[in-house]
């Protein structure tokens, strides 16, 4: 991937865009960029905590790791048809799991398989954040985005203005509340948002330079998106880009239709033909994948709209106020590329969210790259009073959150305050606290850094553009670092199936035998990895052990047991201490 900023082709600005109507007027002092070491340090503080020292967690994290682990230790069929220890996952596209499986093969022997799989998460974060930075930088250098020239000079240079906006977009990306947990999971969604960001960068290059190479790169990126999480999203983006080309520059239609579109289709065709040629029995699974994609579409519903508003408000914080203001402030230059292109991504992705039948947070992730870029262009147009309001909200809210994290940790470790300690252990029965000096030192250093950052912002009142989001991003990183140092053992205890897997493994014979089961994908992945349980992976295979999952409220387990032929003896019953709903039972076949 070449993210190097090149020279823009000669622009043909819209005649209706009167430069006197631009909403930005800035001195050069407002475009002082963040030092590169500062950006690197923030990025490392953001991505590394939460990846080290934990097990795969319940739901998406464990499911994705299970597919990667099965691929890494399986055969060609496992690589072409995603599954978890024999359980087919026909709705999953393979690309993200290929990346994780490759990382496991390369580094699993050194780092352990779960940590090696999370190297793919770091790669996705780097691709996404760098793409957003460079896309914003290129858009910010364009003449149509430049501030008004001051009467006596002193306005910023185009490169300085673009770099400062790019720093702001990077900080906004780090500050997204909705991205925080998902960016630390080994799931296809982490690669999807990275590729959406890279597609946005590639589209900037296409509209900025018109070169065929960038058009082909854009097409390949859209094709990779199909291999990551289905074809609906890249199809929506392609249609939006075609409409934008009609509005802005019809000469680009040739490149988009005859280079970008064929490149994406060719990549998808290679994948489909490879599956049908190398693994004919997986054709049915591919048909199920196609049906799953179509099933995502529905008529807009009031439920979908309420979900979008309810979760979008906090999911996209702190970007959406700045992004909304950017659209308003630049409304007279709405066809300018720095506004039109992010909107060309944001609008179809929003429509897909409203049409989606599933109300889950992950479908909001593709909205974030375009929101971050739009919000960056809103920074120079915001009034000082609005910026100060956002700053004080961030300081008060995030400092309070950090204080509660510290108080809760003190209670957990010392027993005081007693009520908070009681609540912590009530949520994780059987948990035994342990003091970790390294984790404490990191948490203390992060807290001191936060205090220094707030003091710098309040005492010096800098005029730089990114001052409006540095506290939001810094506070989010602080809270995440505190959680992933002080509270990581407690959180891992509540979200990991490792303890249950070890109990099951103790009840099975040393030579592992076939186990039939109805457990879900996350549980199957955890039990296969931690307990080395050999699940039934062939139809009509007669297993001597049976592992059932049901609700603890189900008092009549015999009804579920009747679905499995034979006589069964209960060997073990258990659950995760922190889970008050699910229950597992292990049986052994008796007689013939």
Secondary structure, 3 states (H helix, E strand, C coil): CCCCCCCCCCCCCCCCCCHHHCCCCCCHHHHCCCCHHHHHHHHHHHHCCCCCCCCCCCCHHHHHHHHHHHHHCCCHHHHHCCEECCEECCCCCCHHHHHHHHHHHHHHHHHCHHHHHCHHHHHHHHHHHHHHHHHHHHHHHCHHHCCCCCCCCCCCCHHHHHHHHHHHHHHHHHHCCCHHHHCCCCCHHHHHHHHHHHHHHHHHHHHHHCCHHHHHHHHHHHHHHHHHHCCHHHHHHHHHHHHHHHHHCCCHHHHHHHHHHHHHHHHHHHHHHHHHHHCHHHHHHHHHHHHHHHHCECCCCHHHHHHHHHHHHHHCCCHHHHHHHHHHHCHHHCCCHHHHHHHHHHHHHHHHHHHECCCCHHHHHHHHHHHHHHHHHHHCCCCHHHHHHHHHHHHHHHHHHHHHHHHHHHHHHHCCCHHHHHHHHHHCCCCCCCCCHHHHHHHHHHHHHHHHHHHHHHHHCCCCCCHHHHHHHHHHHHHHHHHHHHCHHHHHHHHCCHHHHHHHHHHCCCCCCEEEECCCHHHHHHHHHHCCCEECCCCCCCCCEEEEEEECCCCCCHHHHCCCCCEEEEEEEECCCCCCCEEEEEEEEECC
